[in-house]
């Protein structure tokens, strides 16, 4: 998909049909024809565009002939075959040329939608440096948002697992831990890119741009700390809850075993009195009540003993 936008003097973001100075070119899941068109019209190396479309590409920043190429990872949500939410990361390329800014990604994302809907304050397509830093800031914000969602899901699963005897909750924990691994790796790689931007003059920045970059670094650092903390907590919880699930199963097995033993006494007494031999008190007036009384006594006594021992 190829789309182009341009900010007007009235601070309105308009969709345009042709590449012009000061416009924003956004491509996601592009066709080879769209890649070639952007490469030719914007004078950008086609290999740089293809690098951003490689889901295994690592975050980095380069400068060549006045153009700056930035590749960072952004988070997104998918669902596995069981319906569990899994948070992963894929690259997004930000290319700053003399006249335009280009964003490239394999998928459309809510991060780009924030700019497409003009929801970001002080966003203008012709302020390329500010725009690039705003994208990085929104990406950091989404990392924090998704980390809070992961923490919320962890708490929900924790409440469920206390009474659980199934593996569903452990699979959910595994999915969340996998997400945190992706986040931690991508966040650290993104921070390396931000540190390079701060240390080296890849592009001209005004004082407000530097402040924004520092805010992005702070957000990224906070996200890294949160991801590592949640990952450590989640790992400990998985070990603890695996033991809890096993213990819950043992409790149920102990309860069922106790019930089985208690119910075995009436059967045993009835079996003895059902034998085809002479038995005591078989001609008594209330002979039918005798096995009932014996069964009730043995059952009650055994149940009392098990209750005192807290078997159920």
DRENBALO-106035 format. One line per 3 residues: number of its first residue (from 0); for each residue y, x negated, z of N, C-alpha, C. Coordinates in nm, 2 decimals. Last residue first. Layout:
BEGIN
NUM = Y,X,Z,Y,X,Z,Y,X,Z; ...
//
This chain:
BEGIN
311 = -3.35,1.00,5.38,-3.28,1.10,5.29,-3.17,1.17,5.38; -3.41,0.81,5.55,-3.48,0.80,5.42,-3.42,0.90,5.32; -3.33,0.77,5.81,-3.23,0.78,5.70,-3.29,0.76,5.57
308 = -3.50,0.79,6.02,-3.49,0.65,5.96,-3.40,0.65,5.84; -3.47,1.05,6.07,-3.42,0.96,6.17,-3.41,0.82,6.11; -3.60,1.16,5.85,-3.46,1.18,5.87,-3.39,1.08,5.97
305 = -3.86,1.08,5.90,-3.79,1.02,5.78,-3.64,1.04,5.79; -3.91,1.23,6.13,-3.92,1.09,6.13,-3.84,1.02,6.02; -3.88,1.49,6.02,-3.79,1.45,6.13,-3.79,1.29,6.14
302 = -4.09,1.50,5.83,-3.95,1.51,5.79,-3.85,1.46,5.89; -4.31,1.48,6.01,-4.28,1.37,5.91,-4.14,1.37,5.86; -4.28,1.72,6.15,-4.28,1.59,6.22,-4.24,1.48,6.13
299 = -4.30,1.91,5.94,-4.18,1.90,6.02,-4.17,1.76,6.09; -4.57,1.86,5.86,-4.45,1.85,5.76,-4.32,1.83,5.84; -4.71,1.91,6.09,-4.72,1.78,6.03,-4.60,1.75,5.93
296 = -4.64,2.19,6.12,-4.62,2.08,6.23,-4.61,1.94,6.17; -4.73,2.31,5.89,-4.59,2.31,5.93,-4.55,2.21,6.03; -5.00,2.26,5.90,-4.92,2.20,5.79,-4.77,2.20,5.82
293 = -5.07,2.40,6.14,-5.09,2.26,6.13,-5.01,2.19,6.02; -5.00,2.66,6.05,-4.93,2.60,6.17,-4.95,2.45,6.16; -5.18,2.69,5.84,-5.03,2.70,5.82,-4.96,2.64,5.93
290 = -5.43,2.67,5.96,-5.38,2.57,5.87,-5.23,2.57,5.84; -5.40,2.92,6.13,-5.42,2.78,6.18,-5.38,2.67,6.09; -5.38,3.16,6.00,-5.26,3.10,6.05,-5.27,2.95,6.09
287 = -5.64,3.22,5.94,-5.56,3.19,5.83,-5.43,3.12,5.87; -5.75,3.29,6.19,-5.79,3.16,6.13,-5.70,3.12,6.01; -5.72,3.48,6.39,-5.60,3.43,6.32,-5.63,3.30,6.25
284 = -5.98,3.52,6.50,-5.90,3.63,6.44,-5.79,3.59,6.35; -6.23,3.27,6.39,-6.12,3.33,6.48,-6.04,3.44,6.41; -6.40,3.15,6.24,-6.43,3.29,6.26,-6.33,3.35,6.36
281 = -6.32,2.89,6.22,-6.32,2.96,6.10,-6.35,3.11,6.12; -6.29,2.70,6.43,-6.21,2.82,6.44,-6.22,2.91,6.31; -6.39,2.42,6.23,-6.36,2.48,6.36,-6.27,2.60,6.34
278 = -6.62,2.48,5.96,-6.50,2.42,6.01,-6.46,2.49,6.14; -6.88,2.43,5.74,-6.84,2.49,5.86,-6.72,2.41,5.92; -6.79,2.41,5.39,-6.87,2.37,5.51,-6.81,2.44,5.63
275 = -6.64,2.39,5.15,-6.75,2.48,5.16,-6.84,2.44,5.27; -6.29,2.35,5.21,-6.42,2.29,5.19,-6.53,2.40,5.22; -6.04,2.43,5.28,-6.10,2.49,5.17,-6.24,2.44,5.13
272 = -5.94,2.27,5.48,-5.99,2.41,5.52,-6.05,2.48,5.40; -5.88,2.04,5.33,-5.98,2.04,5.43,-6.04,2.18,5.47; -5.67,2.15,5.17,-5.80,2.10,5.11,-5.91,2.09,5.21
269 = -5.48,2.22,5.35,-5.54,2.33,5.27,-5.67,2.28,5.21; -5.41,1.96,5.43,-5.47,2.05,5.52,-5.54,2.16,5.45; -5.30,1.86,5.18,-5.42,1.79,5.25,-5.49,1.89,5.34
266 = -5.09,2.03,5.13,-5.20,2.02,5.03,-5.33,1.96,5.10; -4.93,1.98,5.35,-4.98,2.11,5.33,-5.10,2.11,5.23; -4.88,1.69,5.30,-4.95,1.74,5.42,-5.01,1.88,5.40
263 = -4.72,1.64,5.07,-4.87,1.62,5.06,-4.95,1.67,5.18; -4.46,1.68,5.13,-4.53,1.79,5.06,-4.68,1.77,5.05; -4.40,1.42,5.23,-4.39,1.54,5.32,-4.47,1.66,5.26
260 = -4.44,1.26,5.01,-4.52,1.24,5.13,-4.52,1.37,5.21; -4.24,1.36,4.84,-4.38,1.36,4.80,-4.47,1.35,4.91; -4.01,1.30,4.98,-4.04,1.44,4.96,-4.19,1.45,4.92
257 = -4.02,1.01,4.97,-4.03,1.08,5.10,-4.07,1.23,5.08; -3.99,0.98,4.70,-4.12,0.93,4.76,-4.13,1.00,4.90; -3.73,1.07,4.66,-3.85,1.14,4.59,-3.98,1.10,4.66
254 = -3.59,0.88,4.81,-3.59,1.02,4.85,-3.70,1.10,4.79; -3.65,0.64,4.68,-3.69,0.66,4.81,-3.69,0.80,4.86; -3.53,0.70,4.43,-3.68,0.68,4.44,-3.73,0.69,4.58
251 = -3.27,0.71,4.51,-3.33,0.83,4.46,-3.48,0.82,4.46; -3.23,0.45,4.59,-3.21,0.56,4.69,-3.28,0.68,4.64; -3.27,0.31,4.35,-3.36,0.29,4.47,-3.35,0.40,4.57
248 = -3.05,0.40,4.21,-3.18,0.43,4.16,-3.29,0.42,4.28; -2.85,0.28,4.36,-2.86,0.43,4.35,-2.99,0.47,4.30; -2.91,0.01,4.31,-2.92,0.06,4.44,-2.93,0.21,4.44
245 = -2.84,0.00,4.04,-2.98,-0.03,4.08,-3.01,0.02,4.22; -2.57,0.06,4.06,-2.66,0.14,3.98,-2.80,0.12,4.02; -2.49,-0.17,4.21,-2.47,-0.03,4.26,-2.57,0.07,4.19
242 = -2.53,-0.38,4.04,-2.61,-0.37,4.16,-2.60,-0.23,4.22; -2.35,-0.31,3.85,-2.48,-0.32,3.81,-2.58,-0.32,3.93; -2.12,-0.33,4.00,-2.16,-0.20,3.97,-2.31,-0.20,3.91
239 = -2.09,-0.61,4.03,-2.10,-0.53,4.15,-2.16,-0.39,4.11; -2.06,-0.69,3.76,-2.17,-0.75,3.85,-2.20,-0.66,3.97; -1.83,-0.55,3.70,-1.96,-0.53,3.62,-2.08,-0.58,3.70
236 = -1.64,-0.66,3.87,-1.68,-0.52,3.88,-1.81,-0.49,3.81; -1.61,-0.91,3.77,-1.66,-0.89,3.90,-1.71,-0.75,3.92; -1.50,-0.85,3.52,-1.62,-0.92,3.52,-1.69,-0.91,3.66
233 = -1.26,-0.72,3.59,-1.37,-0.65,3.52,-1.50,-0.72,3.53; -1.12,-0.93,3.71,-1.16,-0.81,3.79,-1.27,-0.74,3.72; -1.09,-1.10,3.48,-1.16,-1.15,3.60,-1.21,-1.03,3.69
230 = -0.95,-0.92,3.32,-1.08,-0.97,3.27,-1.16,-1.03,3.39; -0.71,-0.88,3.46,-0.80,-0.77,3.43,-0.94,-0.82,3.39; -0.61,-1.15,3.45,-0.64,-1.09,3.57,-0.74,-0.97,3.56
227 = -0.58,-1.19,3.17,-0.67,-1.28,3.25,-0.71,-1.21,3.38; -0.39,-0.99,3.11,-0.53,-0.99,3.05,-0.63,-1.07,3.12; -0.18,-1.07,3.27,-0.24,-0.94,3.30,-0.38,-0.94,3.24
224 = -0.11,-1.31,3.16,-0.15,-1.31,3.30,-0.23,-1.18,3.33; -0.04,-1.22,2.90,-0.15,-1.32,2.92,-0.20,-1.31,3.06; 0.18,-1.06,2.96,0.06,-1.00,2.90,-0.06,-1.09,2.92
221 = 0.36,-1.25,3.05,0.31,-1.14,3.14,0.18,-1.08,3.09; 0.39,-1.40,2.81,0.34,-1.46,2.93,0.28,-1.36,3.03; 0.51,-1.20,2.65,0.39,-1.25,2.61,0.32,-1.32,2.73
218 = 0.75,-1.15,2.79,0.66,-1.04,2.77,0.52,-1.10,2.74; 0.87,-1.41,2.76,0.84,-1.35,2.90,0.73,-1.24,2.89; 0.89,-1.42,2.48,0.80,-1.52,2.55,0.77,-1.47,2.69
215 = 1.08,-1.21,2.45,0.94,-1.20,2.39,0.85,-1.30,2.46; 1.30,-1.32,2.58,1.23,-1.19,2.63,1.09,-1.18,2.57; 1.35,-1.53,2.41,1.31,-1.56,2.55,1.24,-1.44,2.61
212 = 1.43,-1.39,2.19,1.31,-1.47,2.18,1.26,-1.51,2.32; 1.66,-1.27,2.28,1.55,-1.19,2.24,1.42,-1.27,2.24; 1.82,-1.50,2.31,1.79,-1.42,2.43,1.67,-1.33,2.40
209 = 1.83,-1.58,2.05,1.77,-1.67,2.15,1.73,-1.59,2.27; 1.99,-1.37,1.95,1.85,-1.40,1.90,1.77,-1.48,1.99; 2.22,-1.41,2.08,2.15,-1.29,2.10,2.00,-1.30,2.06
206 = 2.30,-1.65,1.96,2.28,-1.65,2.10,2.19,-1.52,2.14; 2.13,-1.69,1.65,2.25,-1.67,1.73,2.20,-1.66,1.87; 1.94,-1.91,1.46,1.94,-1.81,1.56,2.07,-1.81,1.63
203 = 1.78,-2.01,1.16,1.90,-2.01,1.24,1.90,-1.89,1.33; 1.44,-2.13,1.19,1.55,-2.05,1.13,1.67,-2.05,1.22; 1.32,-2.34,1.32,1.26,-2.29,1.20,1.35,-2.20,1.12
200 = 1.38,-2.57,1.51,1.47,-2.48,1.44,1.41,-2.44,1.31; 1.16,-2.57,1.79,1.20,-2.62,1.67,1.29,-2.52,1.59; 1.12,-2.43,2.03,1.15,-2.57,2.04,1.21,-2.63,1.91
197 = 1.08,-2.16,1.96,1.18,-2.19,2.06,1.22,-2.34,2.06; 0.87,-2.18,1.78,1.00,-2.12,1.74,1.11,-2.16,1.83; 0.68,-2.28,1.96,0.72,-2.36,1.84,0.86,-2.31,1.79
194 = 0.64,-2.06,2.12,0.69,-2.19,2.18,0.75,-2.28,2.07; 0.53,-1.88,1.94,0.66,-1.85,2.00,0.73,-1.98,2.06; 0.29,-2.00,1.89,0.38,-1.98,1.78,0.52,-1.96,1.84
191 = 0.17,-1.98,2.15,0.19,-2.12,2.09,0.30,-2.11,1.97; 0.15,-1.71,2.17,0.25,-1.78,2.26,0.28,-1.92,2.20; -0.06,-1.66,2.00,0.07,-1.61,1.97,0.18,-1.68,2.05
188 = -0.27,-1.77,2.15,-0.23,-1.83,2.01,-0.09,-1.78,1.97; -0.27,-1.60,2.37,-0.24,-1.75,2.39,-0.20,-1.81,2.25; -0.33,-1.36,2.25,-0.20,-1.38,2.32,-0.17,-1.52,2.34
185 = -0.59,-1.40,2.14,-0.48,-1.38,2.05,-0.34,-1.40,2.12; -0.74,-1.44,2.38,-0.74,-1.54,2.28,-0.62,-1.52,2.19; -0.69,-1.19,2.52,-0.65,-1.32,2.58,-0.64,-1.43,2.48
182 = -0.79,-1.00,2.34,-0.65,-1.00,2.38,-0.60,-1.14,2.43; -1.06,-1.06,2.33,-0.98,-1.06,2.20,-0.83,-1.08,2.24; -1.12,-1.02,2.60,-1.14,-1.15,2.54,-1.06,-1.16,2.41
179 = -1.06,-0.75,2.62,-0.98,-0.84,2.69,-1.00,-0.98,2.64; -1.27,-0.64,2.46,-1.13,-0.62,2.42,-1.04,-0.72,2.49; -1.49,-0.71,2.62,-1.48,-0.76,2.49,-1.33,-0.75,2.44
176 = -1.44,-0.54,2.84,-1.44,-0.69,2.86,-1.42,-0.76,2.72; -1.47,-0.29,2.72,-1.34,-0.33,2.77,-1.33,-0.48,2.79; -1.74,-0.30,2.66,-1.65,-0.28,2.55,-1.51,-0.33,2.59
173 = -1.85,-0.33,2.91,-1.87,-0.44,2.82,-1.77,-0.43,2.70; -1.78,-0.08,3.02,-1.73,-0.20,3.08,-1.74,-0.32,2.98; -1.95,0.08,2.86,-1.80,0.09,2.85,-1.73,-0.03,2.91
170 = -2.19,-0.01,2.95,-2.16,-0.03,2.81,-2.00,-0.02,2.79; -2.18,0.09,3.21,-2.18,-0.05,3.19,-2.15,-0.09,3.04; -2.18,0.36,3.16,-2.06,0.31,3.22,-2.06,0.15,3.20
167 = -2.44,0.40,3.05,-2.32,0.43,2.97,-2.20,0.36,3.03; -2.67,0.37,3.20,-2.61,0.24,3.15,-2.48,0.27,3.07; -2.70,0.58,3.50,-2.72,0.55,3.35,-2.65,0.42,3.32
164 = -2.65,0.68,3.73,-2.78,0.61,3.72,-2.80,0.57,3.58; -2.35,0.72,3.93,-2.42,0.70,3.80,-2.55,0.63,3.81; -2.16,0.74,4.12,-2.28,0.83,4.13,-2.37,0.82,4.00
161 = -1.99,0.54,4.05,-2.04,0.54,4.19,-2.16,0.63,4.20; -1.89,0.56,3.80,-2.01,0.48,3.82,-2.07,0.49,3.96; -1.66,0.71,3.80,-1.78,0.77,3.75,-1.90,0.69,3.79
158 = -1.47,0.53,3.90,-1.49,0.65,3.97,-1.63,0.72,3.93; -1.48,0.33,3.70,-1.51,0.30,3.83,-1.55,0.42,3.92; -1.37,0.47,3.48,-1.51,0.44,3.48,-1.56,0.40,3.62
155 = -1.10,0.48,3.57,-1.18,0.60,3.54,-1.33,0.58,3.55; -1.04,0.21,3.58,-1.04,0.29,3.71,-1.12,0.42,3.69; -1.06,0.14,3.31,-1.15,0.08,3.41,-1.15,0.15,3.54
152 = -0.86,0.30,3.20,-1.00,0.33,3.17,-1.09,0.26,3.27; -0.64,0.15,3.31,-0.66,0.29,3.35,-0.80,0.34,3.32; -0.67,-0.09,3.19,-0.68,-0.09,3.33,-0.70,0.06,3.38
149 = -0.63,-0.01,2.93,-0.76,-0.07,2.96,-0.78,-0.06,3.12; -0.36,0.07,2.94,-0.47,0.16,2.91,-0.60,0.11,2.95; -0.25,-0.18,2.99,-0.24,-0.08,3.10,-0.34,0.03,3.07
146 = -0.30,-0.30,2.75,-0.36,-0.36,2.87,-0.36,-0.26,2.99; -0.14,-0.15,2.58,-0.29,-0.14,2.57,-0.36,-0.20,2.69; 0.11,-0.24,2.67,0.07,-0.09,2.67,-0.08,-0.08,2.67
143 = 0.10,-0.51,2.62,0.12,-0.46,2.76,0.07,-0.32,2.77; 0.08,-0.50,2.34,-0.02,-0.56,2.42,-0.02,-0.51,2.56; 0.32,-0.37,2.28,0.20,-0.30,2.26,0.08,-0.37,2.33
140 = 0.50,-0.57,2.34,0.51,-0.45,2.42,0.38,-0.37,2.40; 0.44,-0.76,2.15,0.41,-0.79,2.29,0.41,-0.67,2.38; 0.52,-0.62,1.92,0.38,-0.66,1.94,0.35,-0.69,2.08
137 = 0.80,-0.61,1.98,0.72,-0.49,1.98,0.57,-0.51,1.99; 0.86,-0.88,1.95,0.88,-0.82,2.08,0.80,-0.69,2.09; 0.80,-0.93,1.68,0.72,-1.00,1.79,0.74,-0.94,1.92
134 = 1.00,-0.76,1.57,0.85,-0.74,1.55,0.77,-0.80,1.65; 1.22,-0.90,1.66,1.20,-0.76,1.71,1.05,-0.72,1.69; 1.21,-1.13,1.51,1.19,-1.14,1.66,1.16,-1.00,1.72
131 = 1.25,-1.02,1.26,1.12,-1.09,1.29,1.10,-1.10,1.44; 1.51,-0.92,1.29,1.40,-0.83,1.26,1.27,-0.90,1.29; 1.66,-1.16,1.33,1.65,-1.06,1.44,1.53,-0.96,1.42
128 = 1.62,-1.27,1.08,1.57,-1.34,1.20,1.56,-1.24,1.31; 1.74,-1.07,0.90,1.59,-1.11,0.89,1.54,-1.18,1.02; 1.92,-0.83,0.86,1.92,-0.93,0.97,1.77,-0.98,0.99
125 = 1.85,-0.64,0.68,1.92,-0.76,0.63,1.94,-0.87,0.74; 1.74,-0.43,0.82,1.65,-0.51,0.73,1.72,-0.64,0.69; 1.81,-0.39,1.16,1.86,-0.39,1.03,1.77,-0.48,0.94
122 = 1.82,-0.24,1.47,1.73,-0.29,1.37,1.79,-0.27,1.23; 1.92,-0.15,1.72,1.98,-0.27,1.65,1.89,-0.33,1.54; 1.61,-0.02,1.84,1.76,-0.04,1.85,1.81,-0.16,1.78
119 = 1.36,0.14,1.66,1.40,0.01,1.73,1.55,0.00,1.73; 1.30,0.34,1.50,1.30,0.37,1.64,1.35,0.25,1.73; 1.25,0.39,1.22,1.38,0.34,1.27,1.40,0.37,1.42
116 = 1.01,0.43,1.12,1.08,0.55,1.17,1.21,0.51,1.23; 0.94,0.17,1.07,0.95,0.26,0.96,1.02,0.39,1.00; 0.93,0.06,1.33,1.04,0.02,1.24,1.06,0.12,1.12
113 = 0.70,0.19,1.42,0.82,0.19,1.50,0.95,0.15,1.42; 0.51,0.12,1.23,0.56,0.26,1.23,0.69,0.27,1.32; 0.44,-0.13,1.30,0.52,-0.12,1.19,0.58,0.02,1.18
110 = 0.29,-0.04,1.53,0.40,-0.14,1.54,0.49,-0.13,1.43; 0.08,0.12,1.44,0.20,0.18,1.50,0.31,0.09,1.53; -0.01,0.00,1.11,-0.02,0.00,1.26,0.10,0.07,1.31
107 = -0.24,-0.05,0.84,-0.11,0.00,0.89,-0.13,0.01,1.04; -0.41,-0.36,0.79,-0.41,-0.22,0.82,-0.27,-0.18,0.86; -0.37,-0.62,0.71,-0.48,-0.55,0.66,-0.48,-0.40,0.68
104 = -0.03,-0.71,0.63,-0.14,-0.69,0.72,-0.25,-0.61,0.65; 0.30,-0.84,0.61,0.17,-0.83,0.54,0.06,-0.81,0.65; 0.64,-0.82,0.54,0.54,-0.80,0.64,0.41,-0.77,0.57
101 = 0.93,-1.00,0.46,0.80,-0.93,0.41,0.70,-0.93,0.53; 1.27,-1.00,0.39,1.17,-1.02,0.49,1.04,-0.94,0.45; 1.49,-1.17,0.16,1.41,-1.06,0.21,1.33,-1.10,0.33
98 = 1.63,-1.40,0.07,1.69,-1.26,0.05,1.62,-1.15,0.12; 1.49,-1.62,0.14,1.64,-1.63,0.14,1.70,-1.49,0.14; 1.22,-1.49,0.35,1.28,-1.57,0.23,1.43,-1.57,0.24
95 = 0.99,-1.48,0.58,1.13,-1.47,0.57,1.17,-1.56,0.45; 0.71,-1.30,0.66,0.76,-1.40,0.57,0.91,-1.38,0.55; 0.45,-1.24,0.87,0.60,-1.22,0.86,0.66,-1.33,0.78
92 = 0.13,-1.10,0.89,0.22,-1.20,0.84,0.36,-1.16,0.83; -0.10,-1.03,1.14,0.01,-0.98,1.06,0.10,-1.09,1.02; -0.45,-1.02,1.22,-0.33,-1.09,1.19,-0.22,-1.00,1.12
89 = -0.59,-0.81,1.48,-0.59,-0.87,1.35,-0.46,-0.93,1.32; -0.79,-0.73,1.77,-0.67,-0.78,1.71,-0.69,-0.83,1.57; -0.91,-0.44,1.95,-0.92,-0.57,1.88,-0.79,-0.61,1.83
86 = -1.06,-0.23,2.18,-0.93,-0.29,2.14,-0.95,-0.43,2.08; -1.25,0.05,2.16,-1.25,-0.09,2.16,-1.12,-0.15,2.11; -1.38,0.34,2.30,-1.26,0.28,2.24,-1.28,0.13,2.26
83 = -1.70,0.48,2.21,-1.61,0.41,2.30,-1.50,0.34,2.24; -1.87,0.59,2.03,-1.74,0.66,2.05,-1.65,0.60,2.15; -2.08,0.45,1.96,-2.10,0.54,2.07,-1.98,0.62,2.10
80 = -1.99,0.28,1.76,-2.09,0.38,1.72,-2.11,0.49,1.83; -1.64,0.24,1.86,-1.77,0.19,1.82,-1.87,0.31,1.79; -1.31,0.26,1.74,-1.42,0.32,1.82,-1.55,0.27,1.77
77 = -1.00,0.07,1.78,-1.11,0.12,1.70,-1.21,0.19,1.79; -0.66,-0.02,1.80,-0.78,0.05,1.86,-0.88,0.09,1.76; -0.49,-0.34,1.80,-0.52,-0.20,1.75,-0.64,-0.15,1.81
74 = -0.24,-0.60,1.83,-0.36,-0.52,1.88,-0.37,-0.39,1.81; -0.18,-0.89,1.61,-0.14,-0.76,1.68,-0.26,-0.68,1.72; -0.12,-1.23,1.58,-0.21,-1.12,1.59,-0.15,-1.00,1.66
71 = 0.09,-1.39,1.32,0.05,-1.36,1.46,-0.05,-1.25,1.46; 0.24,-1.61,1.11,0.12,-1.53,1.13,0.09,-1.51,1.27; 0.52,-1.68,0.92,0.47,-1.66,1.06,0.35,-1.57,1.05
68 = 0.71,-1.89,0.73,0.59,-1.81,0.73,0.53,-1.80,0.87; 1.02,-1.92,0.57,0.94,-1.93,0.70,0.83,-1.84,0.70; 1.18,-2.11,0.32,1.10,-1.99,0.36,1.03,-2.02,0.49
65 = 1.28,-2.35,0.25,1.37,-2.25,0.30,1.31,-2.12,0.34; 1.05,-2.50,0.17,1.15,-2.46,0.08,1.24,-2.35,0.12; 0.87,-2.39,0.45,0.86,-2.45,0.32,0.97,-2.40,0.22
62 = 0.72,-2.37,0.76,0.84,-2.36,0.69,0.83,-2.45,0.56; 0.50,-2.18,0.97,0.52,-2.29,0.88,0.66,-2.26,0.81; 0.29,-2.09,1.24,0.42,-2.08,1.18,0.44,-2.20,1.09
59 = 0.00,-1.89,1.34,0.07,-2.02,1.31,0.21,-1.99,1.25; -0.31,-1.75,1.44,-0.16,-1.75,1.44,-0.10,-1.89,1.42; -0.59,-1.77,1.20,-0.53,-1.80,1.33,-0.38,-1.79,1.33
56 = -0.78,-1.54,1.03,-0.67,-1.63,1.03,-0.61,-1.65,1.16; -0.97,-1.35,1.00,-1.01,-1.46,1.08,-0.90,-1.56,1.09; -0.88,-1.16,0.82,-0.89,-1.12,0.96,-0.93,-1.23,1.06
53 = -0.65,-1.23,0.59,-0.77,-1.28,0.64,-0.78,-1.25,0.79; -0.40,-1.17,0.51,-0.50,-1.06,0.49,-0.64,-1.11,0.54; -0.25,-1.40,0.54,-0.22,-1.29,0.63,-0.32,-1.18,0.62
50 = -0.35,-1.53,0.31,-0.38,-1.58,0.44,-0.36,-1.47,0.55; -0.22,-1.39,0.10,-0.37,-1.37,0.12,-0.41,-1.42,0.26; 0.03,-1.49,0.13,0.01,-1.35,0.15,-0.14,-1.32,0.18
47 = -0.01,-1.76,0.07,0.04,-1.72,0.20,0.02,-1.57,0.23; -0.09,-1.75,-0.19,-0.19,-1.79,-0.09,-0.14,-1.75,0.05; 0.14,-1.69,-0.33,0.04,-1.58,-0.32,-0.07,-1.62,-0.21
44 = 0.46,-1.77,-0.23,0.33,-1.82,-0.26,0.22,-1.72,-0.24; 0.72,-1.57,-0.36,0.64,-1.62,-0.24,0.50,-1.66,-0.29; 0.92,-1.43,-0.50,0.90,-1.57,-0.51,0.84,-1.63,-0.39
41 = 0.93,-1.16,-0.52,1.00,-1.22,-0.40,0.99,-1.37,-0.40; 0.80,-1.11,-0.76,0.93,-1.06,-0.74,1.01,-1.13,-0.63; 0.55,-1.24,-0.72,0.63,-1.28,-0.84,0.78,-1.23,-0.81
38 = 0.44,-1.13,-0.49,0.45,-1.28,-0.50,0.55,-1.32,-0.61; 0.45,-0.86,-0.54,0.53,-0.91,-0.44,0.55,-1.07,-0.45; 0.26,-0.86,-0.75,0.40,-0.81,-0.77,0.49,-0.87,-0.67
35 = 0.02,-0.95,-0.63,0.08,-1.03,-0.74,0.23,-0.99,-0.76; -0.02,-0.74,-0.45,0.00,-0.88,-0.40,0.07,-0.96,-0.51; -0.06,-0.53,-0.63,0.05,-0.53,-0.54,0.08,-0.66,-0.48
32 = -0.30,-0.61,-0.76,-0.18,-0.59,-0.83,-0.05,-0.59,-0.75; -0.48,-0.61,-0.55,-0.45,-0.74,-0.61,-0.32,-0.73,-0.69; -0.36,-0.39,-0.29,-0.44,-0.41,-0.41,-0.40,-0.55,-0.47
29 = -0.33,-0.41,0.07,-0.28,-0.41,-0.07,-0.39,-0.43,-0.18; -0.32,-0.34,0.35,-0.44,-0.31,0.26,-0.40,-0.31,0.12; 0.04,-0.33,0.33,-0.09,-0.33,0.41,-0.20,-0.28,0.32
26 = 0.36,-0.45,0.31,0.24,-0.43,0.24,0.12,-0.43,0.34; 0.71,-0.42,0.29,0.59,-0.40,0.38,0.47,-0.37,0.29; 1.01,-0.56,0.27,0.89,-0.53,0.19,0.77,-0.53,0.29
23 = 1.34,-0.48,0.31,1.22,-0.52,0.39,1.10,-0.47,0.30; 1.64,-0.63,0.16,1.54,-0.52,0.18,1.42,-0.58,0.26; 1.82,-0.82,0.09,1.84,-0.75,0.22,1.74,-0.64,0.24
20 = 1.81,-0.77,-0.26,1.86,-0.85,-0.15,1.88,-0.77,-0.02; 1.53,-0.58,-0.36,1.66,-0.62,-0.38,1.70,-0.70,-0.25; 1.27,-0.43,-0.53,1.30,-0.53,-0.44,1.44,-0.58,-0.47
17 = 1.27,-0.07,-0.57,1.27,-0.20,-0.62,1.32,-0.30,-0.52; 1.29,0.17,-0.44,1.19,0.16,-0.54,1.18,0.02,-0.59; 1.33,0.23,-0.08,1.38,0.20,-0.21,1.26,0.17,-0.31
14 = 1.41,0.43,0.19,1.30,0.38,0.11,1.36,0.35,-0.03; 1.65,0.35,0.45,1.61,0.42,0.33,1.50,0.35,0.26; 1.77,0.39,0.76,1.67,0.31,0.68,1.63,0.40,0.57
11 = 2.11,0.37,0.85,2.00,0.46,0.81,1.90,0.37,0.73; 2.36,0.27,0.90,2.25,0.24,0.99,2.13,0.34,0.97; 2.54,0.30,0.70,2.54,0.41,0.80,2.42,0.39,0.90
8 = 2.48,0.10,0.53,2.59,0.08,0.61,2.60,0.19,0.72; 2.12,0.09,0.54,2.25,0.12,0.48,2.36,0.09,0.57; 1.83,-0.11,0.50,1.92,-0.05,0.59,2.06,-0.03,0.51
5 = 1.54,-0.04,0.31,1.67,-0.11,0.32,1.76,-0.03,0.41; 1.20,-0.10,0.21,1.30,-0.02,0.28,1.43,-0.11,0.29; 0.90,-0.04,0.03,1.02,-0.12,0.05,1.13,-0.03,0.11
2 = 0.54,-0.08,0.01,0.66,0.01,0.03,0.78,-0.09,0.07; 0.21,-0.06,-0.09,0.34,-0.14,-0.10,0.45,-0.04,-0.08; -0.12,-0.08,0.00,0.00,0.00,0.00,0.12,-0.09,0.00
//
